[in-house]
Amino acid sequence: MRPQPLLDVLGGGWSLGVAVVAADWDADVAGFALRDGSVVLARAEWEGGPVLAARPAGGLELRPGEPPPPLAREAARPDGCLTLRASQGHGFLCGGGSGIVAQVGTDLNQTTAETPPAKAEHFAIAAGEHHATALGRRVEISDAPSFDVPAPVVALLFDPAGKRLAVADEAGVTLWSTEDSCRLETLASPCALAWAPDGSQLACGLESGAVRLWRFGTGSPAGVTLEGGDAAVRSLSFSPDGRRLAASGGARVLCWDLDAPAAPSTPCGITARVPIAVVAWHPNRAMIAAGTGNGAVMLTEPAGHDALHVRGEGGGAVSVLAWSADGARLAIGTDGGDLGVLPLPDALFRPRTQEMPR
């Protein structure tokens, strides 16, 4: 008999009936952006909630507690939310279809930046709080001239420093900065982007099931194709050291060792009933959160053959997985409007960071 999902016994879950499009953490507060323009705030720990405690003879025991309190919810964007980014210590920045950024505090007070409205289908917010939007082939940047790309945009992503913008369109990728821009060719249509934590690599998931990877240094970016499965790769995540890459698309998470990019991908975790939809690498452990197309969430190790059951099926496909900066909490959202927050304290893990929870 499968153990009860960890979210059901240690975390909090809610069903709002509106698709979750993005999530992030400001310290211990999780912010969720909903498609209807609402921003929802939740905490993974609450007064009277369940507690993991050490047994005198060793090991851990779960002490059940009170259910989570009602969610705090605010209508932040009348034009619908497209993205959300924590403004550490100041709440969250939420971008909507008008191209305007709203700042939402952890008390749900909000202010709206005075920027000219422009319709947007895609939105990216940088670490320095400047932002970019795209509609069709047109890319607008808040503090720089706009530009066009060769085909309709499918994804936008600033690098961790906020100095370069990767723009994936249906025919390739444009890499933009204030100094210059260049075109990065792909062998199939792009559908997802991910930057390595230090900004030295950019990965692009392709409709063909492969991943195109570029490394940046001196001279032109060096590109290599990582062969994967047959399904489109719509979610990518680098390990904290940038040496491995995880991807969605198959019935198991796919991982590549980037020190040997010619090597084939390694499936990890258990085989899901439906394809993996979202992956998110833990910020300091060798562990990957994976959400499926039917709402289930698991934790697995690179090259591992088992998994920790975090969330059961239901509520639509998993659309969002977001770790807190310290890796102690996980936020989960689905396109059916379910969301959850789960604490993962150090006591749950074996001493060595490369090992899975007990």
Contacts in CASP RR format, 6 or more apart in sequence:
PFRMAT RR
TARGET T0000
AUTHOR 0000-0000-0000
METHOD contacts of the structure
MODEL  1
MRPQPLLDVLGGGWSLGVAVVAADWDADVAGFALRDGSVVLARAEWEGGP
VLAARPAGGLELRPGEPPPPLAREAARPDGCLTLRASQGHGFLCGGGSGI
VAQVGTDLNQTTAETPPAKAEHFAIAAGEHHATALGRRVEISDAPSFDVP
APVVALLFDPAGKRLAVADEAGVTLWSTEDSCRLETLASPCALAWAPDGS
QLACGLESGAVRLWRFGTGSPAGVTLEGGDAAVRSLSFSPDGRRLAASGG
ARVLCWDLDAPAAPSTPCGITARVPIAVVAWHPNRAMIAAGTGNGAVMLT
EPAGHDALHVRGEGGGAVSVLAWSADGARLAIGTDGGDLGVLPLPDALFR
PRTQEMPR
2 309 0 8 1.000
3 309 0 8 1.000
5 309 0 8 1.000
5 310 0 8 1.000
5 311 0 8 1.000
5 312 0 8 1.000
6 308 0 8 1.000
6 309 0 8 1.000
6 310 0 8 1.000
6 311 0 8 1.000
6 342 0 8 1.000
7 13 0 8 1.000
7 297 0 8 1.000
7 310 0 8 1.000
7 311 0 8 1.000
7 312 0 8 1.000
7 332 0 8 1.000
7 340 0 8 1.000
7 342 0 8 1.000
9 50 0 8 1.000
9 62 0 8 1.000
9 64 0 8 1.000
10 50 0 8 1.000
10 52 0 8 1.000
10 62 0 8 1.000
10 342 0 8 1.000
10 343 0 8 1.000
11 44 0 8 1.000
11 50 0 8 1.000
11 68 0 8 1.000
11 340 0 8 1.000
11 341 0 8 1.000
11 342 0 8 1.000
11 343 0 8 1.000
12 42 0 8 1.000
12 44 0 8 1.000
12 67 0 8 1.000
12 68 0 8 1.000
12 340 0 8 1.000
12 341 0 8 1.000
12 342 0 8 1.000
13 68 0 8 1.000
13 338 0 8 1.000
13 339 0 8 1.000
13 340 0 8 1.000
13 341 0 8 1.000
14 42 0 8 1.000
14 68 0 8 1.000
14 71 0 8 1.000
14 338 0 8 1.000
14 339 0 8 1.000
14 340 0 8 1.000
15 315 0 8 1.000
15 337 0 8 1.000
15 338 0 8 1.000
16 34 0 8 1.000
16 40 0 8 1.000
16 71 0 8 1.000
16 73 0 8 1.000
16 337 0 8 1.000
16 338 0 8 1.000
16 339 0 8 1.000
17 336 0 8 1.000
17 337 0 8 1.000
17 338 0 8 1.000
18 34 0 8 1.000
18 35 0 8 1.000
18 36 0 8 1.000
18 38 0 8 1.000
18 336 0 8 1.000
18 337 0 8 1.000
19 34 0 8 1.000
19 35 0 8 1.000
19 319 0 8 1.000
19 334 0 8 1.000
19 335 0 8 1.000
19 336 0 8 1.000
19 337 0 8 1.000
20 32 0 8 1.000
20 33 0 8 1.000
20 34 0 8 1.000
20 35 0 8 1.000
20 319 0 8 1.000
20 320 0 8 1.000
20 333 0 8 1.000
20 334 0 8 1.000
20 335 0 8 1.000
20 336 0 8 1.000
20 337 0 8 1.000
20 338 0 8 1.000
20 339 0 8 1.000
21 33 0 8 1.000
21 34 0 8 1.000
21 35 0 8 1.000
21 81 0 8 1.000
21 82 0 8 1.000
21 83 0 8 1.000
21 84 0 8 1.000
21 319 0 8 1.000
21 320 0 8 1.000
22 32 0 8 1.000
22 33 0 8 1.000
22 81 0 8 1.000
22 82 0 8 1.000
22 83 0 8 1.000
22 84 0 8 1.000
22 85 0 8 1.000
22 320 0 8 1.000
23 30 0 8 1.000
23 31 0 8 1.000
23 32 0 8 1.000
23 33 0 8 1.000
23 84 0 8 1.000
23 320 0 8 1.000
23 321 0 8 1.000
23 322 0 8 1.000
23 331 0 8 1.000
23 332 0 8 1.000
23 333 0 8 1.000
23 339 0 8 1.000
24 30 0 8 1.000
24 31 0 8 1.000
24 84 0 8 1.000
24 85 0 8 1.000
24 86 0 8 1.000
24 92 0 8 1.000
24 322 0 8 1.000
24 331 0 8 1.000
25 31 0 8 1.000
25 86 0 8 1.000
25 322 0 8 1.000
25 323 0 8 1.000
25 324 0 8 1.000
25 325 0 8 1.000
25 329 0 8 1.000
25 331 0 8 1.000
26 86 0 8 1.000
26 87 0 8 1.000
26 88 0 8 1.000
26 89 0 8 1.000
26 90 0 8 1.000
26 91 0 8 1.000
26 92 0 8 1.000
26 106 0 8 1.000
27 88 0 8 1.000
27 89 0 8 1.000
27 324 0 8 1.000
28 43 0 8 1.000
28 44 0 8 1.000
28 45 0 8 1.000
28 324 0 8 1.000
28 329 0 8 1.000
29 41 0 8 1.000
29 42 0 8 1.000
29 43 0 8 1.000
29 91 0 8 1.000
29 106 0 8 1.000
30 41 0 8 1.000
30 42 0 8 1.000
30 43 0 8 1.000
30 44 0 8 1.000
30 322 0 8 1.000
30 324 0 8 1.000
30 329 0 8 1.000
30 331 0 8 1.000
30 341 0 8 1.000
31 39 0 8 1.000
31 40 0 8 1.000
31 41 0 8 1.000
31 42 0 8 1.000
31 84 0 8 1.000
31 86 0 8 1.000
31 92 0 8 1.000
31 331 0 8 1.000
32 39 0 8 1.000
32 40 0 8 1.000
32 41 0 8 1.000
32 42 0 8 1.000
32 84 0 8 1.000
32 320 0 8 1.000
32 331 0 8 1.000
32 333 0 8 1.000
32 339 0 8 1.000
33 39 0 8 1.000
33 76 0 8 1.000
33 77 0 8 1.000
33 81 0 8 1.000
33 82 0 8 1.000
33 83 0 8 1.000
33 84 0 8 1.000
33 94 0 8 1.000
33 95 0 8 1.000
34 40 0 8 1.000
34 81 0 8 1.000
34 337 0 8 1.000
35 80 0 8 1.000
35 81 0 8 1.000
36 75 0 8 1.000
36 80 0 8 1.000
36 81 0 8 1.000
37 75 0 8 1.000
37 76 0 8 1.000
37 77 0 8 1.000
37 78 0 8 1.000
37 79 0 8 1.000
37 80 0 8 1.000
37 81 0 8 1.000
37 94 0 8 1.000
37 96 0 8 1.000
38 73 0 8 1.000
38 74 0 8 1.000
38 75 0 8 1.000
38 76 0 8 1.000
38 77 0 8 1.000
38 81 0 8 1.000
39 73 0 8 1.000
39 74 0 8 1.000
39 76 0 8 1.000
39 77 0 8 1.000
39 81 0 8 1.000
39 84 0 8 1.000
39 92 0 8 1.000
39 94 0 8 1.000
39 104 0 8 1.000
39 108 0 8 1.000
40 71 0 8 1.000
40 72 0 8 1.000
40 73 0 8 1.000
40 74 0 8 1.000
40 339 0 8 1.000
41 71 0 8 1.000
41 72 0 8 1.000
41 73 0 8 1.000
41 106 0 8 1.000
41 108 0 8 1.000
42 68 0 8 1.000
42 71 0 8 1.000
42 72 0 8 1.000
42 331 0 8 1.000
42 339 0 8 1.000
42 340 0 8 1.000
42 341 0 8 1.000
43 341 0 8 1.000
44 329 0 8 1.000
44 330 0 8 1.000
44 341 0 8 1.000
44 342 0 8 1.000
44 343 0 8 1.000
45 343 0 8 1.000
46 66 0 8 1.000
46 68 0 8 1.000
46 69 0 8 1.000
47 66 0 8 1.000
48 65 0 8 1.000
48 66 0 8 1.000
49 65 0 8 1.000
49 66 0 8 1.000
49 68 0 8 1.000
50 62 0 8 1.000
50 63 0 8 1.000
50 64 0 8 1.000
50 65 0 8 1.000
51 62 0 8 1.000
51 63 0 8 1.000
51 65 0 8 1.000
52 60 0 8 1.000
52 61 0 8 1.000
52 62 0 8 1.000
52 63 0 8 1.000
52 345 0 8 1.000
52 347 0 8 1.000
52 348 0 8 1.000
53 60 0 8 1.000
53 61 0 8 1.000
53 62 0 8 1.000
53 63 0 8 1.000
54 60 0 8 1.000
54 61 0 8 1.000
54 347 0 8 1.000
55 61 0 8 1.000
59 358 0 8 1.000
60 347 0 8 1.000
60 348 0 8 1.000
60 358 0 8 1.000
68 341 0 8 1.000
72 108 0 8 1.000
73 108 0 8 1.000
74 104 0 8 1.000
74 108 0 8 1.000
74 110 0 8 1.000
76 94 0 8 1.000
76 102 0 8 1.000
76 104 0 8 1.000
76 110 0 8 1.000
77 94 0 8 1.000
77 95 0 8 1.000
77 96 0 8 1.000
77 97 0 8 1.000
77 98 0 8 1.000
77 102 0 8 1.000
79 96 0 8 1.000
79 97 0 8 1.000
79 98 0 8 1.000
79 99 0 8 1.000
79 100 0 8 1.000
80 96 0 8 1.000
80 97 0 8 1.000
81 94 0 8 1.000
81 95 0 8 1.000
81 96 0 8 1.000
82 95 0 8 1.000
82 96 0 8 1.000
82 97 0 8 1.000
82 120 0 8 1.000
82 121 0 8 1.000
82 122 0 8 1.000
82 123 0 8 1.000
83 94 0 8 1.000
83 95 0 8 1.000
83 96 0 8 1.000
83 123 0 8 1.000
83 124 0 8 1.000
83 125 0 8 1.000
84 92 0 8 1.000
84 93 0 8 1.000
84 94 0 8 1.000
84 95 0 8 1.000
85 92 0 8 1.000
85 93 0 8 1.000
85 125 0 8 1.000
86 92 0 8 1.000
86 93 0 8 1.000
87 93 0 8 1.000
87 103 0 8 1.000
87 129 0 8 1.000
89 106 0 8 1.000
90 103 0 8 1.000
90 105 0 8 1.000
91 103 0 8 1.000
91 104 0 8 1.000
91 105 0 8 1.000
91 106 0 8 1.000
92 103 0 8 1.000
92 104 0 8 1.000
92 105 0 8 1.000
93 101 0 8 1.000
93 102 0 8 1.000
93 103 0 8 1.000
93 104 0 8 1.000
93 125 0 8 1.000
93 129 0 8 1.000
93 131 0 8 1.000
94 101 0 8 1.000
94 102 0 8 1.000
94 103 0 8 1.000
94 104 0 8 1.000
95 101 0 8 1.000
95 102 0 8 1.000
95 123 0 8 1.000
95 125 0 8 1.000
95 131 0 8 1.000
96 102 0 8 1.000
96 120 0 8 1.000
96 123 0 8 1.000
97 119 0 8 1.000
97 120 0 8 1.000
97 121 0 8 1.000
97 123 0 8 1.000
97 133 0 8 1.000
98 117 0 8 1.000
98 118 0 8 1.000
98 119 0 8 1.000
98 120 0 8 1.000
99 115 0 8 1.000
99 117 0 8 1.000
99 118 0 8 1.000
99 119 0 8 1.000
99 120 0 8 1.000
99 123 0 8 1.000
99 131 0 8 1.000
99 133 0 8 1.000
99 140 0 8 1.000
100 112 0 8 1.000
100 113 0 8 1.000
100 115 0 8 1.000
100 117 0 8 1.000
101 112 0 8 1.000
101 113 0 8 1.000
101 115 0 8 1.000
101 125 0 8 1.000
101 129 0 8 1.000
101 131 0 8 1.000
101 142 0 8 1.000
102 110 0 8 1.000
102 111 0 8 1.000
102 112 0 8 1.000
102 113 0 8 1.000
103 110 0 8 1.000
103 111 0 8 1.000
103 112 0 8 1.000
103 113 0 8 1.000
104 110 0 8 1.000
115 142 0 8 1.000
118 133 0 8 1.000
118 135 0 8 1.000
118 140 0 8 1.000
119 135 0 8 1.000
120 133 0 8 1.000
120 134 0 8 1.000
120 135 0 8 1.000
120 140 0 8 1.000
121 134 0 8 1.000
121 135 0 8 1.000
121 136 0 8 1.000
121 153 0 8 1.000
122 133 0 8 1.000
122 134 0 8 1.000
122 135 0 8 1.000
122 153 0 8 1.000
122 154 0 8 1.000
122 155 0 8 1.000
122 156 0 8 1.000
123 131 0 8 1.000
123 132 0 8 1.000
123 133 0 8 1.000
123 134 0 8 1.000
123 156 0 8 1.000
124 131 0 8 1.000
124 132 0 8 1.000
124 133 0 8 1.000
124 156 0 8 1.000
124 157 0 8 1.000
124 158 0 8 1.000
124 165 0 8 1.000
125 131 0 8 1.000
125 158 0 8 1.000
126 132 0 8 1.000
126 158 0 8 1.000
126 162 0 8 1.000
126 165 0 8 1.000
127 158 0 8 1.000
127 160 0 8 1.000
127 161 0 8 1.000
127 162 0 8 1.000
128 162 0 8 1.000
130 141 0 8 1.000
130 142 0 8 1.000
130 143 0 8 1.000
130 162 0 8 1.000
131 141 0 8 1.000
131 142 0 8 1.000
132 139 0 8 1.000
132 140 0 8 1.000
132 141 0 8 1.000
132 142 0 8 1.000
132 156 0 8 1.000
132 158 0 8 1.000
132 165 0 8 1.000
132 167 0 8 1.000
133 139 0 8 1.000
133 140 0 8 1.000
133 156 0 8 1.000
134 140 0 8 1.000
134 153 0 8 1.000
134 156 0 8 1.000
134 167 0 8 1.000
135 153 0 8 1.000
136 152 0 8 1.000
136 153 0 8 1.000
137 148 0 8 1.000
137 149 0 8 1.000
137 150 0 8 1.000
137 151 0 8 1.000
137 152 0 8 1.000
137 153 0 8 1.000
137 169 0 8 1.000
138 146 0 8 1.000
138 147 0 8 1.000
138 148 0 8 1.000
139 146 0 8 1.000
139 147 0 8 1.000
139 148 0 8 1.000
139 149 0 8 1.000
139 153 0 8 1.000
139 156 0 8 1.000
139 165 0 8 1.000
139 167 0 8 1.000
139 176 0 8 1.000
140 146 0 8 1.000
141 165 0 8 1.000
141 176 0 8 1.000
144 178 0 8 1.000
147 176 0 8 1.000
147 181 0 8 1.000
149 167 0 8 1.000
149 169 0 8 1.000
149 174 0 8 1.000
150 169 0 8 1.000
150 171 0 8 1.000
150 172 0 8 1.000
151 169 0 8 1.000
151 170 0 8 1.000
151 171 0 8 1.000
151 172 0 8 1.000
152 169 0 8 1.000
152 170 0 8 1.000
153 167 0 8 1.000
153 168 0 8 1.000
153 169 0 8 1.000
154 168 0 8 1.000
154 169 0 8 1.000
154 170 0 8 1.000
154 189 0 8 1.000
154 190 0 8 1.000
154 191 0 8 1.000
155 166 0 8 1.000
155 167 0 8 1.000
155 168 0 8 1.000
155 190 0 8 1.000
155 191 0 8 1.000
155 192 0 8 1.000
155 193 0 8 1.000
156 165 0 8 1.000
156 166 0 8 1.000
156 167 0 8 1.000
156 168 0 8 1.000
156 193 0 8 1.000
157 165 0 8 1.000
157 166 0 8 1.000
157 193 0 8 1.000
157 194 0 8 1.000
157 195 0 8 1.000
158 164 0 8 1.000
158 165 0 8 1.000
158 166 0 8 1.000
158 195 0 8 1.000
159 165 0 8 1.000
159 166 0 8 1.000
159 195 0 8 1.000
159 199 0 8 1.000
159 202 0 8 1.000
160 195 0 8 1.000
160 197 0 8 1.000
160 198 0 8 1.000
160 199 0 8 1.000
161 199 0 8 1.000
163 177 0 8 1.000
163 178 0 8 1.000
164 175 0 8 1.000
164 176 0 8 1.000
164 177 0 8 1.000
165 175 0 8 1.000
165 176 0 8 1.000
165 177 0 8 1.000
166 173 0 8 1.000
166 174 0 8 1.000
166 175 0 8 1.000
166 176 0 8 1.000
166 193 0 8 1.000
166 195 0 8 1.000
166 202 0 8 1.000
166 204 0 8 1.000
167 173 0 8 1.000
167 174 0 8 1.000
167 175 0 8 1.000
167 176 0 8 1.000
168 190 0 8 1.000
168 191 0 8 1.000
168 192 0 8 1.000
168 193 0 8 1.000
168 204 0 8 1.000
169 190 0 8 1.000
170 189 0 8 1.000
170 190 0 8 1.000
171 186 0 8 1.000
171 189 0 8 1.000
172 183 0 8 1.000
172 184 0 8 1.000
172 185 0 8 1.000
172 186 0 8 1.000
172 189 0 8 1.000
172 190 0 8 1.000
172 204 0 8 1.000
173 183 0 8 1.000
173 184 0 8 1.000
173 185 0 8 1.000
173 186 0 8 1.000
173 190 0 8 1.000
173 193 0 8 1.000
173 202 0 8 1.000
173 204 0 8 1.000
173 212 0 8 1.000
174 181 0 8 1.000
174 182 0 8 1.000
174 183 0 8 1.000
174 184 0 8 1.000
175 181 0 8 1.000
175 182 0 8 1.000
175 183 0 8 1.000
175 184 0 8 1.000
175 202 0 8 1.000
175 221 0 8 1.000
182 220 0 8 1.000
182 221 0 8 1.000
184 202 0 8 1.000
184 204 0 8 1.000
184 212 0 8 1.000
184 214 0 8 1.000
184 221 0 8 1.000
184 223 0 8 1.000
186 204 0 8 1.000
186 206 0 8 1.000
186 212 0 8 1.000
187 206 0 8 1.000
187 208 0 8 1.000
187 210 0 8 1.000
187 212 0 8 1.000
187 225 0 8 1.000
188 206 0 8 1.000
188 207 0 8 1.000
188 208 0 8 1.000
188 209 0 8 1.000
188 210 0 8 1.000
189 206 0 8 1.000
189 207 0 8 1.000
189 208 0 8 1.000
190 204 0 8 1.000
190 205 0 8 1.000
190 206 0 8 1.000
190 207 0 8 1.000
190 212 0 8 1.000
191 205 0 8 1.000
191 206 0 8 1.000
191 207 0 8 1.000
191 232 0 8 1.000
191 233 0 8 1.000
191 234 0 8 1.000
192 204 0 8 1.000
192 205 0 8 1.000
192 233 0 8 1.000
192 234 0 8 1.000
192 235 0 8 1.000
192 236 0 8 1.000
193 202 0 8 1.000
193 203 0 8 1.000
193 204 0 8 1.000
193 205 0 8 1.000
193 236 0 8 1.000
194 202 0 8 1.000
194 203 0 8 1.000
194 236 0 8 1.000
194 237 0 8 1.000
194 238 0 8 1.000
194 245 0 8 1.000
195 201 0 8 1.000
195 202 0 8 1.000
195 203 0 8 1.000
195 238 0 8 1.000
196 202 0 8 1.000
196 203 0 8 1.000
196 238 0 8 1.000
196 242 0 8 1.000
197 238 0 8 1.000
197 240 0 8 1.000
197 241 0 8 1.000
197 242 0 8 1.000
198 242 0 8 1.000
199 216 0 8 1.000
200 215 0 8 1.000
200 216 0 8 1.000
200 217 0 8 1.000
200 242 0 8 1.000
201 213 0 8 1.000
201 214 0 8 1.000
201 215 0 8 1.000
201 216 0 8 1.000
201 238 0 8 1.000
201 242 0 8 1.000
201 258 0 8 1.000
202 213 0 8 1.000
202 214 0 8 1.000
202 216 0 8 1.000
202 221 0 8 1.000
203 211 0 8 1.000
203 212 0 8 1.000
203 213 0 8 1.000
203 236 0 8 1.000
203 238 0 8 1.000
203 245 0 8 1.000
204 211 0 8 1.000
204 212 0 8 1.000
204 213 0 8 1.000
204 236 0 8 1.000
205 211 0 8 1.000
205 212 0 8 1.000
205 232 0 8 1.000
205 233 0 8 1.000
205 234 0 8 1.000
205 236 0 8 1.000
205 247 0 8 1.000
206 212 0 8 1.000
206 232 0 8 1.000
206 233 0 8 1.000
207 232 0 8 1.000
208 230 0 8 1.000
208 232 0 8 1.000
209 228 0 8 1.000
209 229 0 8 1.000
209 230 0 8 1.000
209 231 0 8 1.000
209 232 0 8 1.000
209 233 0 8 1.000
209 249 0 8 1.000
210 225 0 8 1.000
210 226 0 8 1.000
210 227 0 8 1.000
210 228 0 8 1.000
210 229 0 8 1.000
210 233 0 8 1.000
211 225 0 8 1.000
211 226 0 8 1.000
211 228 0 8 1.000
211 233 0 8 1.000
211 236 0 8 1.000
211 245 0 8 1.000
211 247 0 8 1.000
211 256 0 8 1.000
212 223 0 8 1.000
212 224 0 8 1.000
212 225 0 8 1.000
212 226 0 8 1.000
213 223 0 8 1.000
213 224 0 8 1.000
213 225 0 8 1.000
213 226 0 8 1.000
213 245 0 8 1.000
213 258 0 8 1.000
213 261 0 8 1.000
214 221 0 8 1.000
214 222 0 8 1.000
214 223 0 8 1.000
214 224 0 8 1.000
215 221 0 8 1.000
215 222 0 8 1.000
215 223 0 8 1.000
215 224 0 8 1.000
224 261 0 8 1.000
224 262 0 8 1.000
226 245 0 8 1.000
226 256 0 8 1.000
226 261 0 8 1.000
226 265 0 8 1.000
227 264 0 8 1.000
227 265 0 8 1.000
228 247 0 8 1.000
228 254 0 8 1.000
228 264 0 8 1.000
228 265 0 8 1.000
229 249 0 8 1.000
229 250 0 8 1.000
229 254 0 8 1.000
229 265 0 8 1.000
231 249 0 8 1.000
231 250 0 8 1.000
231 275 0 8 1.000
232 249 0 8 1.000
233 247 0 8 1.000
233 248 0 8 1.000
233 249 0 8 1.000
234 248 0 8 1.000
234 249 0 8 1.000
234 277 0 8 1.000
235 247 0 8 1.000
235 248 0 8 1.000
235 249 0 8 1.000
235 276 0 8 1.000
235 277 0 8 1.000
235 278 0 8 1.000
235 279 0 8 1.000
236 245 0 8 1.000
236 246 0 8 1.000
236 247 0 8 1.000
236 248 0 8 1.000
236 279 0 8 1.000
237 245 0 8 1.000
237 246 0 8 1.000
237 247 0 8 1.000
237 279 0 8 1.000
237 280 0 8 1.000
237 281 0 8 1.000
237 288 0 8 1.000
238 244 0 8 1.000
238 245 0 8 1.000
238 246 0 8 1.000
238 281 0 8 1.000
239 245 0 8 1.000
239 246 0 8 1.000
239 281 0 8 1.000
239 286 0 8 1.000
239 302 0 8 1.000
240 281 0 8 1.000
240 282 0 8 1.000
240 283 0 8 1.000
240 284 0 8 1.000
242 258 0 8 1.000
243 257 0 8 1.000
243 258 0 8 1.000
243 259 0 8 1.000
244 255 0 8 1.000
244 256 0 8 1.000
244 257 0 8 1.000
244 258 0 8 1.000
244 281 0 8 1.000
244 302 0 8 1.000
245 255 0 8 1.000
245 256 0 8 1.000
245 258 0 8 1.000
246 253 0 8 1.000
246 254 0 8 1.000
246 255 0 8 1.000
246 268 0 8 1.000
246 279 0 8 1.000
246 281 0 8 1.000
246 288 0 8 1.000
246 290 0 8 1.000
246 302 0 8 1.000
247 253 0 8 1.000
247 254 0 8 1.000
247 255 0 8 1.000
247 256 0 8 1.000
247 265 0 8 1.000
247 279 0 8 1.000
248 254 0 8 1.000
248 275 0 8 1.000
248 276 0 8 1.000
248 277 0 8 1.000
248 278 0 8 1.000
248 279 0 8 1.000
248 290 0 8 1.000
248 291 0 8 1.000
249 275 0 8 1.000
249 276 0 8 1.000
249 277 0 8 1.000
250 275 0 8 1.000
250 276 0 8 1.000
251 271 0 8 1.000
251 272 0 8 1.000
251 273 0 8 1.000
251 274 0 8 1.000
251 275 0 8 1.000
251 276 0 8 1.000
252 267 0 8 1.000
252 268 0 8 1.000
252 269 0 8 1.000
252 270 0 8 1.000
252 271 0 8 1.000
252 272 0 8 1.000
252 276 0 8 1.000
253 267 0 8 1.000
253 268 0 8 1.000
253 269 0 8 1.000
253 276 0 8 1.000
253 279 0 8 1.000
253 288 0 8 1.000
253 290 0 8 1.000
253 300 0 8 1.000
254 265 0 8 1.000
254 266 0 8 1.000
254 267 0 8 1.000
254 268 0 8 1.000
255 265 0 8 1.000
255 266 0 8 1.000
255 267 0 8 1.000
255 268 0 8 1.000
255 288 0 8 1.000
255 302 0 8 1.000
255 303 0 8 1.000
256 263 0 8 1.000
256 265 0 8 1.000
256 266 0 8 1.000
257 263 0 8 1.000
257 266 0 8 1.000
266 302 0 8 1.000
266 303 0 8 1.000
268 288 0 8 1.000
268 300 0 8 1.000
268 301 0 8 1.000
268 302 0 8 1.000
268 303 0 8 1.000
268 304 0 8 1.000
268 305 0 8 1.000
269 290 0 8 1.000
269 298 0 8 1.000
269 300 0 8 1.000
269 301 0 8 1.000
269 304 0 8 1.000
269 305 0 8 1.000
269 306 0 8 1.000
269 307 0 8 1.000
270 298 0 8 1.000
270 300 0 8 1.000
270 305 0 8 1.000
270 306 0 8 1.000
270 307 0 8 1.000
272 290 0 8 1.000
272 292 0 8 1.000
272 296 0 8 1.000
272 298 0 8 1.000
273 292 0 8 1.000
273 294 0 8 1.000
273 296 0 8 1.000
273 313 0 8 1.000
274 292 0 8 1.000
274 293 0 8 1.000
274 294 0 8 1.000
275 292 0 8 1.000
275 293 0 8 1.000
276 290 0 8 1.000
276 291 0 8 1.000
276 292 0 8 1.000
276 293 0 8 1.000
277 291 0 8 1.000
277 292 0 8 1.000
277 293 0 8 1.000
277 295 0 8 1.000
277 317 0 8 1.000
277 318 0 8 1.000
277 319 0 8 1.000
278 290 0 8 1.000
278 291 0 8 1.000
278 318 0 8 1.000
278 319 0 8 1.000
278 320 0 8 1.000
278 321 0 8 1.000
279 288 0 8 1.000
279 289 0 8 1.000
279 290 0 8 1.000
279 291 0 8 1.000
279 321 0 8 1.000
280 288 0 8 1.000
280 289 0 8 1.000
280 290 0 8 1.000
280 321 0 8 1.000
280 322 0 8 1.000
280 323 0 8 1.000
280 330 0 8 1.000
281 287 0 8 1.000
281 288 0 8 1.000
281 289 0 8 1.000
282 288 0 8 1.000
282 289 0 8 1.000
282 323 0 8 1.000
282 327 0 8 1.000
283 323 0 8 1.000
283 324 0 8 1.000
283 325 0 8 1.000
283 326 0 8 1.000
283 327 0 8 1.000
284 326 0 8 1.000
284 327 0 8 1.000
284 353 0 8 1.000
285 327 0 8 1.000
285 349 0 8 1.000
285 353 0 8 1.000
285 354 0 8 1.000
286 301 0 8 1.000
286 302 0 8 1.000
286 353 0 8 1.000
286 354 0 8 1.000
286 355 0 8 1.000
287 299 0 8 1.000
287 300 0 8 1.000
287 301 0 8 1.000
287 356 0 8 1.000
288 299 0 8 1.000
288 300 0 8 1.000
288 301 0 8 1.000
288 302 0 8 1.000
289 297 0 8 1.000
289 298 0 8 1.000
289 299 0 8 1.000
289 310 0 8 1.000
289 321 0 8 1.000
289 323 0 8 1.000
289 330 0 8 1.000
290 297 0 8 1.000
290 298 0 8 1.000
290 299 0 8 1.000
290 300 0 8 1.000
290 307 0 8 1.000
290 321 0 8 1.000
291 297 0 8 1.000
291 298 0 8 1.000
291 311 0 8 1.000
291 318 0 8 1.000
291 321 0 8 1.000
292 313 0 8 1.000
292 317 0 8 1.000
292 318 0 8 1.000
293 316 0 8 1.000
293 317 0 8 1.000
293 318 0 8 1.000
294 313 0 8 1.000
294 314 0 8 1.000
294 316 0 8 1.000
294 317 0 8 1.000
295 311 0 8 1.000
295 312 0 8 1.000
295 313 0 8 1.000
295 314 0 8 1.000
295 315 0 8 1.000
295 316 0 8 1.000
295 317 0 8 1.000
295 318 0 8 1.000
295 334 0 8 1.000
295 338 0 8 1.000
296 309 0 8 1.000
296 311 0 8 1.000
296 312 0 8 1.000
296 313 0 8 1.000
296 314 0 8 1.000
296 318 0 8 1.000
297 310 0 8 1.000
297 311 0 8 1.000
297 312 0 8 1.000
297 318 0 8 1.000
297 321 0 8 1.000
297 332 0 8 1.000
298 307 0 8 1.000
298 308 0 8 1.000
298 309 0 8 1.000
298 310 0 8 1.000
299 307 0 8 1.000
299 308 0 8 1.000
299 310 0 8 1.000
299 356 0 8 1.000
299 357 0 8 1.000
300 306 0 8 1.000
300 307 0 8 1.000
300 308 0 8 1.000
300 356 0 8 1.000
301 354 0 8 1.000
301 355 0 8 1.000
301 356 0 8 1.000
306 356 0 8 1.000
308 356 0 8 1.000
308 357 0 8 1.000
310 330 0 8 1.000
310 332 0 8 1.000
310 342 0 8 1.000
311 332 0 8 1.000
311 340 0 8 1.000
314 334 0 8 1.000
314 338 0 8 1.000
315 334 0 8 1.000
315 336 0 8 1.000
315 337 0 8 1.000
315 338 0 8 1.000
316 334 0 8 1.000
316 335 0 8 1.000
316 336 0 8 1.000
316 337 0 8 1.000
316 338 0 8 1.000
317 334 0 8 1.000
317 335 0 8 1.000
317 336 0 8 1.000
318 332 0 8 1.000
318 333 0 8 1.000
318 334 0 8 1.000
319 333 0 8 1.000
319 334 0 8 1.000
319 335 0 8 1.000
320 331 0 8 1.000
320 332 0 8 1.000
320 333 0 8 1.000
320 334 0 8 1.000
321 330 0 8 1.000
321 331 0 8 1.000
321 332 0 8 1.000
321 333 0 8 1.000
322 330 0 8 1.000
322 331 0 8 1.000
323 329 0 8 1.000
323 330 0 8 1.000
323 331 0 8 1.000
324 330 0 8 1.000
324 331 0 8 1.000
327 344 0 8 1.000
328 343 0 8 1.000
328 344 0 8 1.000
328 345 0 8 1.000
328 346 0 8 1.000
329 341 0 8 1.000
329 342 0 8 1.000
329 343 0 8 1.000
329 344 0 8 1.000
330 341 0 8 1.000
330 342 0 8 1.000
330 344 0 8 1.000
331 339 0 8 1.000
331 340 0 8 1.000
331 341 0 8 1.000
332 338 0 8 1.000
332 339 0 8 1.000
332 340 0 8 1.000
332 341 0 8 1.000
332 342 0 8 1.000
333 339 0 8 1.000
333 340 0 8 1.000
344 357 0 8 1.000
348 357 0 8 1.000
348 358 0 8 1.000
349 355 0 8 1.000
349 356 0 8 1.000
349 357 0 8 1.000
349 358 0 8 1.000
350 356 0 8 1.000
350 357 0 8 1.000
350 358 0 8 1.000
END
